[in-house]
Amino acid sequence: MQLPRSLSLQTISRLENRKLLNTYPGRNGGIRLAHSPADISLLEIINAREGPIILSECPGGRAGL
């Protein structure tokens, strides 16, 4: 799967700002997780990329399909 370069850079920047990634510039640079994968939740990644998620109750109190 190919992501557009601008989306990739934006995502990396947001994850770095939230201290989930460390980036290293230069010829031998790269990207590393700032913590063990077990210490990073999917919710942290989504919040870094999309912003906080606000959950609300479905109208009528039931989830429908």
C-alpha positions as a printed Julia matrix, in Angstrom:
65×3 Matrix{Float64}:
   0.0    0.0    0.0
   1.39   3.39  -0.99
   0.59   6.48   1.06
   1.04   9.94  -0.46
   4.31  11.48   0.73
   2.54  14.5    2.26
   0.24  12.25   4.33
   3.19  10.16   5.5
   5.18  13.22   6.56
   2.18  14.75   8.32
   1.49  11.53  10.2
   5.13  11.11  11.23
   5.21  14.71  12.44
   2.06  14.28  14.53
   3.32  11.03  16.06
   6.64  12.67  16.86
   4.91  15.67  18.47
   2.97  13.28  20.72
   6.26  11.59  21.7
   5.32   8.3   20.06
   8.13   8.4   17.47
  11.7    9.63  17.42
  13.11  10.84  14.11
  16.77  11.08  13.22
  17.82  13.29  10.3
  20.7   12.71   7.96
  22.1   10.01   5.78
  21.91   7.35   8.49
  18.73   8.78  10.0
  15.35   7.23  10.24
  12.35   6.74  12.47
  11.98   4.67  15.63
   9.22   4.09  18.11
   9.79   6.19  21.22
   8.48   3.38  23.46
   8.01  -0.35  23.35
   5.13  -1.31  21.03
   3.38  -2.86  24.05
   3.36   0.57  25.7
   1.69   2.39  22.79
  -2.06   2.01  22.43
  -4.0    2.19  19.21
  -6.04   5.0   20.79
  -2.85   7.06  21.27
  -2.0    6.63  17.59
  -5.52   7.54  16.43
  -5.62  10.57  18.74
  -2.24  11.73  17.42
  -3.37  11.37  13.81
  -7.03  12.43  13.97
  -7.38  14.33  17.24
  -9.44  13.27  20.24
 -12.38  11.01  19.55
 -15.62  11.94  21.25
 -17.97   9.04  21.82
 -21.64   9.67  22.23
 -24.64   7.51  22.92
 -26.76   6.48  19.95
 -30.2    8.09  19.75
 -32.69   5.75  21.38
 -29.95   4.14  23.48
 -29.26   1.28  21.05
 -26.65   0.77  18.39
 -28.19  -0.12  15.08
 -26.8   -1.69  11.95
